Amino acid sequence: LTGTKYMCREGGCGACVVQAVVKEIGSGEKKTVAVNACLVPVFSCDGWDITTIEGLGNHREGYDVLQNRMVGFSGTQCGYCTPGMIMNMHA
């Protein structure tokens, strides 16, 4: 999967954003959040439900409404950081 980019390791560019469903520590409630994948240690993801841009939509199964709108309204420039922007909006 190439949609999620591994870039700055500082959380600044947003090209690595994915959606995660995590349990709150105190209450155990599930919460959907956008996380910068380049800042999250893989061992802390145990039990998380993670969705990347490919899981949101793709050319085989169809694109999500956010993906279609981004393209339809010319919301990209080079497109490199577009997956991260879409995942941030979705989460």
NORBEL-V810340 format. One record per backbone hydrogen bond with DSSP energy under -1.0 kcal/mol. CO is the residue of the C=O (numbers start at 1). NH is the residue of the N-H. E is the energy in kcal/mol with one decimal. If there is no record, write none. Layout:
# NORBEL-V810340
CO | NH | E
CO | NH | E
This chain:
# NORBEL-V810340
14 | 17 | -1.2
15 | 5 | -1.9
16 | 37 | -1.3
18 | 35 | -2.6
19 | 51 | -2.9
20 | 33 | -2.8
21 | 49 | -1.7
22 | 31 | -2.9
24 | 28 | -1.5
29 | 24 | -3.1
31 | 22 | -2.7
33 | 20 | -2.9
35 | 18 | -2.2
36 | 39 | -2.0
41 | 44 | -1.7
42 | 45 | -1.5
45 | 48 | -2.4
49 | 21 | -2.0
51 | 19 | -2.4
52 | 56 | -1.2
53 | 57 | -1.6
58 | 62 | -2.0
62 | 58 | -1.8
64 | 68 | -2.3
65 | 69 | -2.5
66 | 70 | -2.3
67 | 71 | -1.9
68 | 72 | -3.0
69 | 73 | -2.2
70 | 75 | -3.3
71 | 74 | -1.6
81 | 85 | -1.9
82 | 86 | -2.6
83 | 87 | -2.4
84 | 88 | -2.0
85 | 89 | -2.1
86 | 90 | -2.5
87 | 91 | -2.5
